[in-house]
Amino acid sequence: MGEPSEIQAAVAEPTGPAHAGASVVAQSRAAAVRGRVRAQRRSPARPRVWFELALIGISYWVYSLVRNAVPEQASIAQRHATWIWDFERALGVGVERAVNHGVDSVGWLIVGMNYYYATLHFIVTIGVLVWVYRRHPGRYAATRTVLFVTTGIALVGFYFFPLAPPRLMTNGGFVDTVTAHHTWGSMASGPAAHVSNQYAAMPSMHIGWSLWCGLTIFFLARAVWVRALGLLYPAATLVVIVSTANHFWMDAVGGIVCLAVGFAAARTIYHVWAYQLPRVPTPEAAGEPVTVPEQWTAPAVSVGRR
């Protein structure tokens, strides 16, 4: 008879066909889970409308809450605006004031731009989200991830770099076109100013979101004229944010950088660029039955006493 320690070791570390079979099954289950995750990354499952609506609603509420909770550090925001304005003029590219005054002299044009700034930022972005959800469900999750990461990074910029927009610069000489023409083209002008952080200008999410919309339309639409409109949209938005003195063009650069990080994040998660994913999820990713490893269904091996 063996020593007690040897008996305990034998009991504690079972061997034989039963133990080997259990190990194989456990490994097979883990492999199947890893395979399912890989399948989801290669072809994300079809999104659920109730989940997406809740996610968008909650995310926008959090975005607004955080954005408006950032302390409005007026002196720092003014100083940052002066830095950017001086930097642009030193490079010979400080064109914002000339554009602002030139477009402001055309009443119907600047009023239209005020309303463009106030409305299309939300309408077009939501419209593109709905379009991708309905027509490109396999690409929706990755495309939405790009937008969400971009917006999340922007919140960091709002917090650490408060910036007065040109129209609020002290002695900047810019025209606040919303106030001058009595329109509601900006949540940070007029009666709505008390519910919006007026110094959340860097980076520009008007550019970040519009460029996201433009690229999504360009890469996923079929009609050439629709793709062309997709590219024109962020270009028109850049003209609007400068003409209305809501942003420096450097704010637009910040928005582009945030969007680039958003695309890189989605690329890391899904292993391919968002627009390269299948238009429609594959059956495996969509939750269709998959092949079960044969070890899962193999009868358990019982070991009798000798």
N, C-alpha and C positions, 0 to 999 in steps of 0.2 A: 504494500500500500504506500502511495506517495506521501510526501510531507504535506501538512495542512496548507502551507503557503502555495504549493503547487496545485492543490485541489481548488483553492479559492481563485487562483489565476485562471484555471481552466473554466470555472463557472463564470468569472467576470468577462472573459474574452472567448465567447463561443465561436466555434469554427465549424466547417462542414458545409454541405450543400445549401442548407437553409439560410445560414448567415450570408453565404456568397450570393444567393438569390436575392436576399433582401437588399444587399449592397447594390446589386445590379439594377433592381427596381428603383431604388432611391436615386441612383445616378441617372437613370432613364427619365425619371420625373424632372430632375433638375435640368437635364438636357432639353426636355420638351418645353419647359418654361423659358429657357434661354432662347430656344428656337422661336417661340411665340413672340417674345420681346423683339427679336431681330425682325420677324415678319411685320410687326407693328411699326417698326422704324422704317422698314423698306416701303411699306404701304399702310399708312395710318387708317384706322377703321372709320367708317362713315360717322360723321358727327351727329349727336342727338340735339334736336332743336331746343328742347327745354333746358338742357345743360348749357348750351351756347348762349341762350338769352340770359340765363341767370349769371353766367360768367361775365358777359359783356356789361350787364347792369351793375353788378357788384364791383367790377374792375373800374368802371367809369366813376362810380360813387367814391371809391377809394382814391382814385386819381384826383378828383375834384377836392376831396377832403385834404389830402396831403398837399396838393398844390396851393390851396388857399390857406393852409395852416403854416406855411413857411413865413417866418417873420418878415414883414415889409421893411427892410433896412434901407430907408430912403437915402441916407448919406452914402452908404456903400454902393447902392445901386447907381446913384448919380456918378460916383467916382469911376465905377466900371464902365459906364456909358461914355464918360470922357476919355478913358483909356482907349476904347474901341474906336471912337470917332477920330481921335488924334492919330491912332495907328493907321486907319484907313486913309486919312488925308496925307500922312507921311509917305504912303505907298502910291499916292496919286489915284486912289480908287474910291475916294469918299464922294460918291455921286448921289447919295440918298436925298440930301436936301434939295438939290436941283430937280431931281425927279419928283419929289413931293410937291414942290411949288409949281412945277410945270403942269402936272396932272390936276392939281387943285384948281387951276385956272379954268378947267373945262368941267363945268358943274355936273352935267349929266354923267360924265365918265367917272368922276370921283365918287358920286353918290352910288353908282352901280358897283364900284369897287368896295365901298363900305358894306353894302349888302352881300356881296360876294364873300368878303372876309367873315361876315357874321354867320353865314348859312352853309356854304358849300363845304366848309371844313368838316362838318358833321354829316351832311346829307350824302356827299359822294363817298366818304369812308364807309358809312353804314351800307350804302348801296353796293359797293364793291364786295364787302363782307358777305352780303346776302347772295350776290351773284356767284361768288366762289363756292359758297355753301351748297347752292343748288346745282351748279353746272360742273364743278370740279371738287366733289366731296373728298376725293383721295388726297387733294392738295390743301384742303382747308385748314387742317390742324397746324401744319407747318407754316402756312402763310399767316395765319392768325398769331402764331408764336412770334413771328418777326415783328408784327405790329405791337404786341404786348411788351416784348423786351425793349423795343425802341422807346415806348412810352415810359417804361420803368426807369430807364437810364436818364430820360429827360427830367424826371422828378429829382434825381440826384443833382443835375445841373441847376435846377431851380433853387435848390436848397443852398448849394455851395457857391453859386455865382449869381446872386441877385443882380438884375440889370434893368435899368430904366430904359424903356423904349424911346426912340428918337422924339416922339411927340411930347414926352414928359421931361425931356432934358432941360435943365436950368440954362437959360440963355443959349439954347441950341438953335433957335431960329426955325424950328419945324412947325408945320401946321397940323393941329389935331383935327383931321378932316371930319371926324364924327361930330365933334362939338361945333365946328365951323358950319357944317351943312345940316345940323339937327337930324342926323340919322342915328340908327342904333347898330353901327357897324363893328362895335367892339364891346365885349363884356367888361373891359377895363376902362371904359369912358362913360361919362354921363351917370345916370341914376344907378346903373348896374355896377359901378366901380367899387362900391362898398362890399360886394360879395365875391369879388375876384381879386386875386393877387396881381397888382399892377406891375410888379417887377419880376414876373416869371417870363422873361423874354428870351433867355438863352438856355437851351437851344430852341429854335423855332419848330414847334410841332405842326404848324401849318405846312411847313416844308417837309418835315419828316413823314407826316401822314399823306400829303399829296403825292410825294415821290413814291411812297409805298403803293398808293392807288395806281399811279401812272405805270410803274413797272409791272404790277400785277396784270393790268389790262394789256400792256404791250406783249407780255410773254404768253398770256393765256387766251386772248381774243383771237378770232380767226380773220375777221374782216380787216383789211389794211387800213381803212379810214378810221375804224374804232381804235386800232393800235396807235395810229397817229394822234388821235385825240387824247389817248392815255399819256403820251409824252408831252403834249401841249399843256395838259392840266398843271403839273408842277411848275412849268415855265411861267404860265399865267399867274400862278399863285405867288411866285417870287416877285413879279412885277407889282402885284397887289399889296403885298406886305411892305414893300419899300415905298410905294406911292402913298399909302395911307399912314406912313411913319409909325407903323406898329413894330417894325424890326429893322435892324441893320442887316446888310447882306451877310455879315459874319455870323449872325444868328442862324441864317440858312445853312451855312457851312456846318455849324454845330448840329443842326437837324440831320444833315446828310451823314455825319459821322455816327450819330446814334443809330440811324437806320442800317448803316454798314455793320455795326456790332450786332444788331438784331438779326440780320441775315446770317452772320457768322455763327451766332448762337443756334439758330435753327439748323444750320448745316452740321454743326457738331452733334445735335440731337438725332437728326434723321439720316446722317451720313451722305446726303446729297442735297443740292440746292432745292428750295421749296418747290420751284416750278418744274423740277425734274421728276417728281414723284408721279405715280400713275394717276390719271384723271379720276378713275373709279377704283375704290379699294379692291384688292384681290379677295377671293372667297375666304382664305385663311385669316386675313387681317380683319375681315368683316364679321368674323365670329362663326363661320360655317364649320361643320365638323371637320376635324383633322385626323390624320392617321394616328392611332394609338400604338405606342411601342408594344411589341408582342410580349415583353417581360411583364407588362402590367396585367395582362390577361392570363399569364401562365399560372397553372394551379400551384398552390403552395406545396413545397416539398416537406413532408413530415419524416422525421427521423425517429425510428423506434428504438427501444432499448435492446442492447445486445445480450 
